[in-house]
Amino acid sequence: MGEIANNATDKAPKNSWFKGLKSELKKIVWPGKESITKQSVAVIIVTILLGVIIFGLDFIIENAIGIIIG
């Protein structure tokens, strides 16, 4: 009871861990400049639209409460 399991990875040297990390990083497919530009423009447009929607709702609710309270 209370014993730690001995796995093969527990005994592996750090060097092999770094080799594995390096091989995994090579598998990453980085997006191209065109893709990043399109996604950035989409994020900016959606952010502006949501800002306008929130501003509009806030304006309407504020005026409605002002009318109700008088």
N, C-alpha and C positions, 0 to 999 in steps of 0.2 A: 504494500500500500504506500502511496506517496512517491512511487518511483517515476522517474521521467523516462518517457519512451525514447529509445535510441533509434533515430531514423538515419538513413544514409546521408540525407541532406544536412543533418546536424553535424556530421563529421567532415563535410566537404570543406575544402579550404576557401577562403574569401576570394581567391583568384578565379575560381570556377564560377562563383556568384557574379563577379563582374563580367566574365565572358558571356554568361547567360543574359545579363542585363544588356550588354552591347548588342547581342544578336536580336533581342526583342526590340531594341530601339531602331534597328535597321529595318524592321518590318513595318514601321509607321509610314503611312502614306500622307505626306504633308500636302495641304491644299495649295493650288496655284494662285498666282496673283489675281487672275480674273475671278476665281471663286471667292477669294477673300473680299474683293471689291464689291461683288454682287451681294454677299452676305452682310457686309458693313452698311451698304446703302439700304438694304431691307431693314436692318435693325434701327437705323436712324429714322426711316420713314415711319415704322411702327411706333417708335418712341414718341415722335411728334404727334402722330394721330391719337395715341392714348393720352398724351398731355392735353390736346385740344378737347377730347371727349371728357376728361376729368374736369377741365376748366368749365366746359359747358354745363355739366351736371352740377357742379358747385355753384355756378352763377344762378341756375334755375332754382336749386334748393334754397339758396340764400334769399332770393327774392320772394319765393313762396312763403318761407318762414316769416320774412319781414311783413308780407301782406297779412298773414294769419295773426301775427302778434300785433300788428297795427302800428 
